[in-house]
Amino acid sequence: MRDLAYLLDGLRCSACLSDNTLWLDLAAGLVECRECGQGALIDPDHDEEDL
């Protein structure tokens, strides 16, 4: 994981059910669990930036 990541506080990993272990890396477009390693790619909605 890159240095510029953000803890998603208060959320739980759906794979291992650990609390406060999800990290968001916007540059990579990835949410990853630091406990089990499960990851998910994200697709930010660019339409909202135009508002």
C-alpha positions as CSV (number, residue, x, y, z in Angstrom):
1,M,0.0,0.0,0.0
2,R,1.2,3.5,-0.7
3,D,2.1,6.0,1.9
4,L,-0.8,8.3,1.0
5,A,-3.7,6.1,2.2
6,Y,-6.6,6.9,4.5
7,L,-8.1,4.8,7.2
8,L,-11.8,4.3,6.7
9,D,-12.7,4.6,10.4
10,G,-15.8,2.9,11.7
11,L,-16.1,0.4,8.8
12,R,-15.8,-3.3,8.9
13,C,-14.3,-5.7,6.3
14,S,-16.9,-7.9,4.8
15,A,-14.4,-10.8,4.3
16,C,-12.8,-11.1,7.8
17,L,-15.3,-8.9,9.8
18,S,-12.4,-6.8,11.4
19,D,-13.2,-3.3,12.4
20,N,-11.1,-0.3,11.4
21,T,-8.8,-2.1,9.1
22,L,-9.9,-0.7,5.7
23,W,-7.6,1.7,4.0
24,L,-8.5,3.8,0.9
25,D,-5.8,4.6,-1.6
26,L,-7.3,7.1,-4.1
27,A,-4.2,7.2,-6.3
28,A,-4.5,3.4,-6.9
29,G,-8.3,3.3,-6.8
30,L,-8.2,0.6,-4.2
31,V,-9.7,-0.2,-0.8
32,E,-7.8,-2.8,1.1
33,C,-8.1,-4.6,4.4
34,R,-4.9,-4.6,6.4
35,E,-6.0,-7.6,8.4
36,C,-6.8,-10.2,5.7
37,G,-5.5,-8.5,2.5
38,Q,-8.9,-8.5,0.7
39,G,-9.0,-5.6,-1.8
40,A,-11.6,-3.9,-4.0
41,L,-11.1,-1.5,-6.9
42,I,-13.1,1.7,-6.8
43,D,-14.4,3.8,-9.6
44,P,-14.9,7.3,-8.4
45,D,-17.9,9.1,-9.9
46,H,-16.3,11.9,-11.9
47,D,-19.7,13.4,-12.8
48,E,-20.0,14.8,-9.2
49,E,-16.9,16.9,-9.7
50,D,-18.6,19.0,-12.4
51,L,-21.3,20.2,-10.0
